[in-house]
Amino acid sequence: MRTAIEMRVKKEYAQTQLNEDNKIIDGIQKFILMAQQHQSLRPVLKDAAITIFRLFPFKEITIGLKSPKDGLYRYEEILGHSKSAEQAHRSLAYTYEEFFDSKDYPAIRLSKYTEFALLEEQPFLENEKDTYNRPIMLTGVRKTVYNFVEGDYFDIYMYSPSDEMIGWIELGATKDGNIPSMITIKWLEFFASILSLLVQKHSY
């Protein structure tokens, strides 16, 4: 009986590897194992950005944190951007009030953890256009409700146990040019909650 059960469960386990959710679970497990080996936050953030790129449909990933020194929010890890766009990101700093200013940064609030900014609402200031890889495309037109265009982005927030927003993951440019599924966003919220624990371990 044991042999029959062993064959059955091993077969089912192997089949689950083809499932997209299991691919994500395996990827997150590998990220956690790698993160535990790091003694500082910088390589953790780098691994986090690479993990997001590999597991999810985004080509442009940035991770920002609140500085314990001055309380300002800055971009710390940048992946998938040109050198000029990366430099533009690193020149920026935000207060909490500026970060959540719905007039300057209008967005669709999906949950406590996620906002979805649309190009049509111009969710950026004039001095932030250089943070985009293709700023000339910020005048583009969305052809269908499924398209994800230059100027669109998701912000996924990280919180401390005291409910302080300590960082965020910003995501742009999907690999297939479409808005990702909402289950993808839920997975990214889960990933952000894990990353927030690691950030606090190293910084707070």
Secondary structure, DSSP 8 states (H G I E B T S, - for coil): -HHHHHHHHHHHHHHHTTSHHHHHHHHHHHHHHHHHH-SSHHHHHHHHHHHHHHHSSEEEEEEEEE-TTT--EEEEEEES--HHHHHHHHT--B-HHHHT-TTTS--EE-SSSEEEE-GGG--S-GGGGGGSS-GGGGG----STTB--TT-EEEEEEE-TT--EEEEEEEEEETTSB---HHHHHHHHHHHHHHHHHHHHHH-
